[in-house]
Amino acid sequence: MASPNVIVIMTDDQGYGEFSCHGNPVVETPHIDRLAAGSVRLTDFHVAPMCTPTRGQLMTGLDAFRNGAVNVSSGRTLMRPELKTIADVFRSAGYRTGIFGKWHLGDNYPFRPEDRGFDEAVWFRSSHINSTPDHWDNDYFDDTYIHNGQPERYSGYCTDVFFNQASQWIGSEDSDKPFFAYIALNAAHWPWFVPDHYRQPIRDSLANHPEITKKLNANQIESLVSFLAMGTSIDDNVGKLDSFLTDHALLDNTIVVFLTDNGSTMGKDYFNAGMRGSKTQLWEGGHRVPCFVRWPAGNLAMGEIDELSQVQDLLPTLAELAGITNVPAHLDGQSLAAIMRGQPSTLGDRKLVINYSRMPQFKVEYTDQNPSVPHRDGAGVLWKNWRLLENRELYDVAADPHQDHDVAADNPDVVRELSTHLDDWWNGVKRDALAVQRVVIGSDAENPAMLTACEWLDVFVDQQIQIRRGVQKNGVWHLSVAQAGTYDVELRRWPRESKLRLDQGCRRTVVTDGVFVPGKVLPITQGRIRLGKHTFPIQPAAEDGLSIQFTADLLAGETELETWMLDDAGQEICGAYYVYVKRR
């Protein structure tokens, strides 16, 4: 049999309970249900409670604290550039590789998808559409995304675009080669924009469930309607993809994997499949998600598998199913191929560690330091039916699936076993977890480079709404200079494509399915920078008022960049949210 094709579909912010095959009382997801019915279904499958760590784990087969992508922003999304990705693995085996949608593992060289094994890349920067680095005022409809390194505008709704681009690429050139396609959606991530015709069926369904709506205010109900409508759009596109595969005689020999990137953002408000917690939390509802694997020609043992498994397992599993042996050594994930084929488990007595750094504004109990700095005790340790959370609370999810009762005091031996495992694990990963990954400037691969406040280390500025509001924050970029030379450094409050001046606000903007708030005026008239140990003299705004310009002679190697946007009196207002750096 020819090598199987592979499609991995990952949705954003949907949890285990968002699908009718898992008992959802409000929505019907017939196409995803049909996919599940023909799949191996992993019922004790875990990801990270936030999206970047999950995506890095999928790409590398390694724990987040080992691969470097530990947070959704704050300079800690960057996956160690020397690591091989699942795209590298499949490309080295003769596959063509493509990504369509959300990457969220670095916006600059050498971290972009086109730097990490993907031949074809249609993607947007950072965590969500309308994030700080994303094309200005993208709103899910007729947006500008990055296509193989260049901005390109696409007509249509984002979910439709990403599925359509994947299908066009699958059916295009080099059709004699097998393909690996990663369809990584931004839906159903906030902002909850969706074609309006998907909403009314959800409203009608909610009307039949007063036990849900009585707990929510009007705004929460509308948010839930839009969130679930985005899920219906996803389901429609899964159905269209299956029709495309059938029409092109690809269905039987294509492995399709469907999963979500973390627990639900909305499940706790209406239906959470009996679990406690949500996205960003260590409760089961934050990280136990669906994972369906379908391969009609692969003789897989369809049905439920309750082995403890994780997203890191997918790289070695898919490689083994595809007959690829050139897989990186010493992965944290283990192949599930044998179990999926109905053979006895070879996983052993597994203990899994879920750990990720929190956003700087989070309030946590395990440390009094900035929670974006990786910490041992931010972890959940999973073993059989046991869950040790933050190295202090223990839950038995077999007896107490909602995790209402901390039984640590009653099970000191289990706590000791899992705490010892956590210590050993932390000692093995802490060096990588605490290492700062650096964006490269001055490389021929990306020159000029746009740096954004999203990469300020341990500072959270990752939403265009924050830019509009003019958040008074500052931070430091950790950089590596690729080549010695003369560099132009251009400070901006707004991105270039906005064409807004430093001291200019912006109007309230009505977009296809919502409104963007007006942009605050900041009295920026001058600025200064620090590169490494050298602080440059204050420079006035350029004549056109759009930027503040500096020139610097830099040596190759590691450096730091810090910026200050100043008023007439020389008082700091904020850092430059956008900096364009070009080697001459």
Phi, psi and omega in degrees: 000142178296157178303136181287147167284161180224131172234125174250120177253121177237122176263167189246124173071011169271143179252188183301326187270006186279006188234142183294334176292346176252019171091013181301128185276350189253316187251155170250131177235070189297325184286319176291324176299319179294320175300315180298319183297332179261017188240163157286129183244115180273112189264353175233056187253136189229145173238193171274159178283002175222158196288314182302310179304318178300316184293321176295324179293319175299314185292324190249343187073013183241153174301152181302320182288349176263330183266351173097342181268091193248350186216166181274353181196204169062034177072011184237030175262000196270117182279128186315123189291340181280350183281143172281141179256171176299328176292320176300317182299312183287323179295321179294341178266011176095008178275149163271147191231139180214145174237142183221101177127235190268130177256293171064033177230026178126130184263348185238162173300138006258034189253353185290159180301325178291345175269351191239030171106000182262124176288320182239130183219115171242109192208168175235157185283150170063211200275333184200161174292130188083023169284169182308311183279350183293160178304134189303129177064022165304140185222023179086344182239129176052049187270167173258120177244177178262125179243107180049046174094352183237143177292140180211137181269139181237137179274136175115178180281143189307313182298317177298318182299312185293319175293317181295318179296322177297315181295317179299319180292318179301320184270010186260216187302163179056036184295348177280349179264144174293161183232152169240115182241130179246108179258102187246104189275152168276335177288139012252048180285146171301148358288145189273073178262138185198149173306131193297334184294345178281347188280317189300318177301327178290317177300317180297318180293318179297329178298336178272003181229069181298337178294338176273309187291334182293341180275350190241149173275177186298319179295320179295322178296316180295322177296318179295319178303312182293318178301312181289328176297323176299323177294324177295321176298318177300313181300317177303318182288329173297319177297318178295322178296317178298321177297319178298314180297321179294313182297331182259017178054038181249350189299313188296321185253032174241123173280122176247125177248132177236127177207172175241164192269344176192182178291173187289145170276341186244346188305320183296339181273343184216319180195123185232025177053035176080007184256160175260146172098172184209184175316141179080359184245155182274352173301161184304325180292350178272342188215351174271120188227167176289148168215112179249135179232114182243132174210090186305323182272001188266000180055041176281154180276087184300149181126187185274139173236123185258018175294141175295121185217170187210167183296331177301337182288342188290322179300303180295329179294309182293324177297316180294318178299326180274358180077023181265126182255344182277073184248140178306144179281162171061045175281155172280330177283156177236146180291134175258009187301315182298316180297320180294337177270007176087011180271163181299152181296139176242015187280340181075195183272083190285140166235124181250143176244126173253118177213148185197151177273143182274166175290150188303331184278355182293146172258120183233162182260346188273350177204152174258011177264178177301119186289353175285344174283124182305140184219138180306314191276009172276014193262159162245132176250124184250131179208115183052241180264006185263146175224111175264116185250128179054031175058029182212329181248140182237135179229144175254101187284349174285315180274336188220070187298334179274358176056054179266344189234113175284117183248025181300318183295333182272349185226061184297329180293321179293316179301316181297317180299313184284326177293322176296318177298319179298317179300314181296317179298312182300319179298332180276341186244345193298327180297314178291321183297323184270350179290138179270124177275143189242132171288141180264131173246153177081010177276147175298338181288336179205097181209109009281169176242139174262118174261143178230165181298346176302333182260011171297125186294122174064027173231134184258108169220089189229019182224136177298335176295329175292322178294315179300321181280350177066051182302134184270076180230162176212163181193187186234134170269133174259117192236162169232125180274118185289319183221141174295145179165188178265131185239138170265130181238117187244115181268135178221149171275326180242156177289158185305317187293344177287333181061028179263144179283162179304319186262017184253143170270189174221154184287157166304131187242119175275121180249184190305318186229025181179198183223135172262134186295156177296154181266130183290143174281128173245130186281059182278124178233347183200175181195171175213165181222159169236128173240113186063234181266359186257121174261127185272152177298152177301137177239142177283166174299149177298164185302325180279354177076005185274334190206174172236127191251136173228156173234135183220139171266117186242145171270156175294146177128188185281143176206176176232149176234127174230142184230155176225127172262127191237156173268187182301328182275001181082013179275138181292136174255311181190176169279167175285118181293332181229133176226129177253123184242127181226130171278128181289000000 
